[in-house]
């Protein structure tokens, strides 16, 4: 692989790292506030799968923050460079569309992991978190970040204006992540909504991720892994097809 | 026309439509290695679209383009390594300093440890003192220089400048041209689009004029000027343009205050003045000017306009 990819990845990492107070610090603080408020209100009332509520909530907040920031990374980078015109700097060099895709997605994934790690580091002191199967934790955060980074690319390529991107984020990404079991087990839902949740791929990311901590989950982690991997491959194929066609980038 | 061995840029039958707009209607051009080539035309003539096709930013509907023998589609990596483009818009990445911007741009082309060359470009463009300043804090003229520097990080043999001096002050413009001229003397092929025709006249050896996506003139600057050689006589008549004798009216182009006549040679001057004298027309002011590229440009645009009208 030519080092055009390495530099583009480095640039994407440097871009968010230079404003890490806002891109890493802020989501960590938000997650901490969620934890303090929800666990304070619900701790004495709720246990999920035998796990105290605050402990149950922590992996949910970690992965939710990771997913939202992975999406934010690739989408905001693309829309900013499109709106300012600086996208031309990455379109003129000899970088293939596959390298272009990988650089943005890997950068998004790494920001997701970094934010998730930050959230875990500050929240794990508030409740007894265990690490039953760490490889599942890493696998699901990486794949989840990959899916969201890829969706972020689609949104960033498609949107011409910031408000279109905000629409994508608020009306698709936010509901998908919030209604996927971050704050609850889907077994606590009415049957109809349990069924709806099973069509949400983000549910499988969160469920599989949580299995890595507690060794219990709503569906077997192998099934979650299959769904999440298939989703990642599907959205990746769609994004690669967009990039190959030059849609909105090379008129 | 350059011979096959020394072609830097080859553009063949390139067509591009944006919806119902025919931006390029079968453009063919060959630009030789080491040439200083001008691409002129009114707004919307297709200049930027043509450059975008060459740079791979726009995909043509038909035709082929190559840079130093490498097709811009099928062999895009090699073509892009040989092409530097200074875009028309003043774009920059607000996250980085000048040096970071140039290092990153080098990396995109697969070049690590490019600091010696970056320092040389910075010095040539008078940017050394600004190397560690964030792009956001630079003036418009400075940002323009960084764009030129970015186009040069990978030492491309072909450099395209799309309206590089739009909105740039005179001092910077002069400095920039000195540098570009030196690059050209060192063997770089330069392709320039500009609205400043005196710049094109002073710099370009050969010029293509585009109108409505078609090449309407393609020749050396000298031949183009010779085609519209002669002088223009500008007269301010004591009685205003209305006092011009009927016999001369057909030949004159009138403005509010002056009447202008195109003279193929100075021999035409005396009979014209004699006609005025005979008609008792007083002259307040008289000026003779040489034809310049602006006259050529207007002439070509008019000719092609009437040719296109006739073809309809």
Interface residues (C-beta under 8 A of the other chain):
Chain A: X2 X3 X4 X6 X7 X8 X10 X11 X14 X15 X18 X19 X81 X84 X85 X86 X88 X89 X90 X91 X92 X93 X94 X95 X96 X246 X250 X251
Chain B: X18 X52 X55 X56 X57 X58 X59 X76 X77 X78 X80 X81 X83 X85 X87 X89 X91 X92 X93 X94 X95 X96 X100 X104 X105 X106 X107 X108 X109 X110 X112 X150 X154
